[in-house]
Amino acid sequence: MNKRPAFQFYPADWRKDPQLQMCDMATQGIWINILCCMWEANEEGKLEGSWEDFARLLGISVIEFKKFFIQAKRHKFCDVLQNVTECDGNVTLINRRMYAAFLERERAKRGMRKHRASSRYENVTPPSSSSSSTSSSKNPPNPPRGFDTFWKSYPRKIGKQAAFKIWKKLNPTKELLAKILTAIEQQKKCEQWQKDGGQYIPHPKTWLNEGRWDDEMQSKKTIAEIMDE
């Protein structure tokens, strides 16, 4: 039976986050409840749903959740994504550290499953030293951490080797990896990436080389419009 690692909560992370402390106590309390729900989610650290879904989940009104949403978007103590291509107000909330840890564990699980599957077909007779050195010289180096996850997430599969070289130089931390994956999910929903079958999506190499995860996406909805929904 697989068990999740014990949930770790660090009070210093909570008290020393100036962006969160700028928010009112209602927002801080809602965020604590959201963190607990994120821990039980299928993708730890990530929740998706409509205004009404979140209101029911947290036991608050839609108006209260919208006020929380506005403060979260303004102060950026978490990643806030909004699907502006639909009219139902679907939003995504991501806790960066929890989501990055989840992605890293999933990557490790996939690697373990792959290793176990390959070990079943290994020849029990040890190879000679000459054949061993020859085969090892032909094996390409393992990609740096997170590249496979990035490649699966990026919608335009073009120039993988070129993107791989940029990724090696970038060598992202867990936090940067989470930021990159979050930006990809957000930009997938923008008009430019969806237009004409995705032909305007940048090549992965260009996107990485130019640090496009820092691009600011323009929302079609103002805060006033959100409150009026």
N, C-alpha and C positions, 0 to 999 in steps of 0.2 A: 504493500500500500504506500503510495507516494504522499509525502507530507510536505506542506509548504514550510519554508523557514519561518521561525518565530518573528512576528511583526516587531520591528524596532521603531520606537518613537523617541526622538531626541528633543527635549524641551528647549535646548539652546537654539535649535533650528527654527523653532516656532517663535521664540521671544526675540531673536535677533534678525528676523526677516523684516526689514524696514518697510517694504512694500505692503506686507500683510498688516503691520501695525498701523498703517495709515488708514485702514478700513475700520468701519464701525464694528461694535461687538456682535451685532447680528450676523454680519458677514463672516467674522472669525468663527463664530459658533457653527454656522452652516458649513464652513470649510472643514471643520473637525469631523462633522458627520459624513461629509463627502469622502474624506480620507478613509474612514472606516468602511464605507461602501466600496471604494476603489479596491480595498484589500480583498474583498470577496468577489470582485468582478472576474470574468473569464480572462480578460487582459488586465492584469493588476496595474493600477495606476491610471486607468483610462475608463471613462464613462461616456456613453453616447445616448442621446434621447431627445425628445421634444420638451418644450417648457412644461407641459402637463406631466410627462414621465418623471422629470426631476422633482416636481412639486409633490407628486404622490410618494416617490421614493423617500423624500426627506420629511414628509409630513408638514409641509408649509404651503402657502398659497402661491399661485403663479406669479403674482405681483412681487411677493417676497423673493422668489427665485430670480426674477428679472432684475431686481435691485442688486442682488448678489452678483449676477452675471455682469452687470455694468461695472461694478467695482473691481471684479476679477479682471475684466478686459482692460480697465484703466490702469490698475496697479501691477498687473502681470506677475502676481505671485504664483500663478500656474499658467499653463498654455490653454488658451481659449480659442476654439475654432467654431465658426458658424457657417452652415451650409446656405450660402446666399443664392444658390441656383434653384431652391425650392421655397415654397411659401409656408411650410409648416413649422418653421422655426427650430429645426434640428440643430443641436449644438453638441460639441465634444469638449470635455474637460480632461486635462492630463496633468498628473503630478510628475514632474520631470525625473526625479530620482527614483521613485517607485517604478515608473514605466521603464526606465533604463535598466534597472535591476531585473525586471521581468524579462526584457528582451535578451539580456545576457544569459539568464538561466535557460531560456528556450533555445538559445544558440548552443549552449553546453549540452542540453538534452539531445539535440539533433546530432551533434558531433559524437556523443556516446552511442546513440542508436546506429549511426553509420559505422562506427568502429566495431560494434558487436556484430553487425551484419557482415562486414568484410572479414572478420576473424573466423567466421564459420567456414570460410572457403580457403583458408590459408593452408598451404602445404606443410605437413608436419615435419618433412625432411628439411633441415636447415640448408639454405643455399650456400654454395661455395663462396669464398671471399671475393673471387673475381666477379662472379655474377651479382653478388650483393653490391659491390662498388659500382658496377655498371648500371644496375637498376636505380640506385640512389641518385646517380648523376642525372638520370632521365626524369626523375620526379620533380615537378615544379614546386617551388616553395609555397607553403601554406599562406593564404591571403591574410592580411592583418585583420585584427578583430573588428567585426561589424560589417565588413565589405559585402559578404553574402546577403546579410539582412538589407543593406542599402540597395543592392542590385535587384533583389526581389521586390522591393518597395517602389523603385523608380519606374515610371510607366513606359519610358522609351529605352528599349534594349538595343543600344547602338554603341559601338566602340568600347567593348568591355575592357580590353587590355589597356587602352588609353586611360579609362577611368580608374583602373586598378593602380596605375603608376601615380596618378594624382592622389589617390587614397593612401598609398604608402607614405608619400611625403606628408600628407595631412595627419595621419596616425591619430585619429580623434579619440578623445577621452569618452567615458561613458556618458557624461553630461552633454558633450557635443554631439555624440551619436544620437541621443534622444532628441536633441534640438533639430538635427538634420532630418530624422524620420518624421517628426512633427511637422516640419516645414513642407516636406513632400506631400503628406496627407492633406495639408491645407491648400497647397498649390494645385493639387489634382483637381480641386473643385472650382478653380478660377476659370473665367471665361476663355482666357488665352490658351490654356492647356487643353480645354475641351473643344475648341474650335477646329473645324475641318479635320476631324479624326485625329487630333493631337499632333498635327504636323508642325505646330509652332512650339512644341515642348523642346527646350534646349537639350543638346547632347549631354549625357551624363558628365563627360569630361569638362565641358564648358560650365555646367552648373556647379561642379565642385571647385573648379579652378577660380571661378569668380565669387565664390562664397555666397551663392544665391539663397542659402537658407536664411540669410538676414534680410531678404527682401520684405518690404511691408506690403501686405495685400490690402487692396482697397475694398472696403465693404460697401454694398449698395444700400445698406440700412444705417440710418443715424440712430443715436441713442434715443432720441425722442420718438422715432418710429417704433423702436423696440418696445418702449413703454406703452405706446398706444395700441399694440397688438392685443 
